[in-house]
Structure formats: C-alpha cells, structure tokens
Amino acid sequence: MVLEAKNIHKSFGQLHILKGIDLAVARGEIVSIVGKSGSGKSTLLHILGTLDRADRGEVYICQTNIERLSSAQLAAFRNRHIGFVFQFHHLLPEFTALENVCLPALIQNKPIHDARQRATELLTYFGLSERLHHKPAELSGGEQQRVAVARALMNQPDIVFADEPTGNLDSAASADLHRLIQQLRRDYGQTFIIVTHNYELAELSDRCLEMRDGILVQL
C-alpha cells in the first residue's frame, strides 16, 4: 500500500469532523472522495497529505508513520513523496511555466539542468511545449492547471493529492483534466486521491468514497 490511514479523528472546537477514518490506497490506484460542503473531505485530504495533523490516529505513506516525523523531516518527506494539485493553481505569477514546474526539484537541490530537462519533458507530455516561457497570466485556466499538475509530478511523487482540481475550470477543461489523470495512471502508474464535487470525475476513479457524518462510505 502507498497510503494507510488508521482511526483518524479531527475536531474543531466542539465540532467532531472526522470520526475514525480508515483508508488504504494501493499503488497506481485512483480514489475519489465526494461529499457535501463542510463534510470534512478536504480536512481529511490535508491530514493524509501531511498539511495538517490528526487529533488521533496514524497515517503511513510508503510505510513511514508521518506522525513521528519532525517538522523539518516532514517537509523533506513531503517534497520527495507527495504532489499536490488544488482548485486554484497557485502558480507564482512572476515565473514562467517552466520555472514554476522546476521549483520542487530546486527545493530538493537538484541540478538546474536536470530540473529544466524534467520540467520540459512534463510540459511537453501535457501538450504545453509552446508555452514553456509563458507566465501564468498568459495561459488559459486549463493550461494553468496542467502546469500545476506538471509541478506536482516534478519529483516523481508516490502519491498526488488533488483538492477540487476541476473546481475552477469550465466543462471542456475539466474533461481534459479528467483524461489527463487517467492517462497519467495508465502511462506512469501514478496514484491519486481526489476530493471533488464533480461526480463525472469521481466515476472515472477505481473507487469512489463519500464522506458521511465523519466517516467514509463506499459508493
């Protein structure tokens, strides 16, 4: 298993959001999590993705108990093993597409030449070879999100967490991103956990889970 979560609990004040979540995700699997707004699905994603900590329970990624890592160790682990895609692309506006995609590798102190080569290969794979030197403001919404996905894959992560990845896209760009996720799994065996309101995207997954009353239910 790439990821195993055991008995995850999370509360905010008196509000008990997650009530004992168990989840196991195999390598190369695409798992979607749906549910009403405020149900806790994004909270769960942030805990699984190491961006937040559970009040109780354990999360293992690549057999590492992330609760036992220091803040510095966790940051290094996250950079090496995890990719993120959010509803808003969070690209740095002053950098080109190529430079944005290079950033995770440069944080890992990889040689600039190697980073640029890998970033160029990814952007070309995503059909953006003519957009390498364009800044985010010069790209369409769909192109911006594809750059964000390329950035998430820069360090060849074991798992990618996507939080409403099509939430800010029109229907055509959403369909394009759906195909891309399937293609990445087919070509590279990439593992995804996706939180989404888009049931069409969820139905393309290997498993679709719904957050109900603080627990996950198989659909």
N, C-alpha and C positions, 0 to 999 in steps of 0.2 A: 504494500500500500504506500502511496505517496503521502497521504494525509490520514490521520486518525484523530478524531476528537472524542473525548470521553467525559460525559456528565458535565457539560458546560452550563454554568449558571451566570447570569448577569442581571444586576438590578440597578436602577437609577432612583435613589431615594427609596420611597415605599413601593415603587413600581417594579415588579419582578418580570423582566422582559424575556429572558431565556431560562427555561425550567428543566434543565437536564438534557442537553442536546448530545446525541451520539451520532457520529458520521464517519464513514470510512470511504476513501476515494482511491481507486486504482490508477496506476499509471496509464495515461492515454485516454482516460475517461472524461466525458463532458457531463457535468452535473449542473442543473439549473435549480434555483430556489426562487419560488414565487410566493406571493402573499400580499395582504393588504398593507397600505402605508402605515407605518408605525408598528408593524407586527414583530419587528426585531431582526428582519433578514439582513439588513445592512450592518447592524450591530454584530451579528454572527460572522459576517464576512470579514469585518475588521478584526475580530478576535482570531479567526482562523488565519488571516493574513498577517498577524503579528503587529497590527497597528493599534490594538487595544488589548487589554488583559482581562481574562475572565475573573469573576469573584471566586469561582470554584470550578474545578475540573482540569483536564490536561489536554494539550494539543501536541501531537507529534507530526513533524514534517520530515520526511526521509529518515525516520526512526530517531530523530532528535526531539527531545522534550523541550519545547521552546520556553516553557515556564522557568527552566533552570538556567537560562542564558542571561548574562548581564546586559545592560542597555547597549554597550559597545559591541558585545558579541552578537546580540540580536540584530543590530544594524548591519553588521557584516554578513550574517546569515541571510537576512532578507535580500540584500543586494545580490547574493550569489544564487539563491534558490527560488526566489519569488518574483513574479512580474505582476504589475497592476495596470488595469485599464478602468478609468472612471467615466461617468456620464459626460463630464467636461474634460477635454483633452489635457489640460494643464501643461501645454507646451510653453516653453519660455519664448516670449514674443520677439526678443532681440536676436534669437538664434535661428539658423536655417533648419530645415527638416533634417538634414544630415547631422548637424551639430546637436540637435535635440536627441536624436537616436543614439549618438555616441556617448552621451552623458553617463549612463550606468557603467559602461566599460571604463571610462576615465576615472570614475569614483573608485573603481576596483584597481586603479593604477595600471591598466593595460596599456601597451604602446599605442600612441596615437594612430600610427599607420594601420595597425591591426584593427583598431576600433573603426576607423573610417572604411576599411575594406568590408568589415562585417555589416556596418550600417548601410553601405551602398548595396550589398547583396540583399539585405532585407527589404529595403525600399524598392529595389528593382523587382523582387518577388511580389510585392504588393502593388505593382504597376505604377510606381512613382519615380521611375528613372529620370523623367523630365522635370521633376520637382525637387531634386536634391538640394538646390541652393535657394529655394523659395522660403520665405519666412511664413509663420502660421497665418498671418493676415492675408497672405496671397494665395491661400489654399481654401478649397471648399470645406464644408463641415465634414463630409465623408472622407476627404483626403486628410484632414487634420486627425480624425480618429484612427485612420490607418497608420499614420505616423506614430500615434500614441501606442498602437498595438506593436509596431516595429520596435519602439523603445522598450516596451515590456519584455520583448523577446531577446533583447540585445545580449544578455549574459546567459542565454540558453537555460532559462529557469526550469525547475522541475514542475512548477505549477503556476498558472496565471489566474489571478482573481479579478473578475470583471464586475463592477458595480454599475448597473443600468447602462451598459455600453452603447445601447442604441437610443437612450432616452432623449438625446438632444439632436437626433437625426431624422430626416424625412424618410418616407417609406422605401424609396429606392436605395438610399444609402444604408438603411437598416438591413434590407435584403442582401446588399453587397457584403456587409459585415457578417451576416449570418453565414454566407457562403465561405467567407474567409476563415472563420473559426472552424468550420467543417474541414476545409482544405488543410489547415494547419495540423489538425489532428490526423488527417489522412497521410500527409507528407512527412510530418515530423513526430507523430505520436504525442502531440502536446496535450497536457492535462489542463482542463479549465473548470473552475467553479464560477458560475454566473448568477448574480442576483438580477432579476428582471421583472418588469411588468408586462413584457412582450411575450405573450403565450406562443406566438409562432416560433420565436427563438427557443423558448423552453421546450417545445415539442420536438425540436431537432436534436435535443440532448439525449444521451444514453439513459439518464434518469431525470425525472422532474419531481422535486420535493416542494411541498407547501408548508409555510410557517403558519401554524395554527395554535393559538393560546400558549405560545412559548415552546412548542415542540415541533419537530419536523415530521410530516406525514407524506408517505409515498403516494403519488398520483398515478 
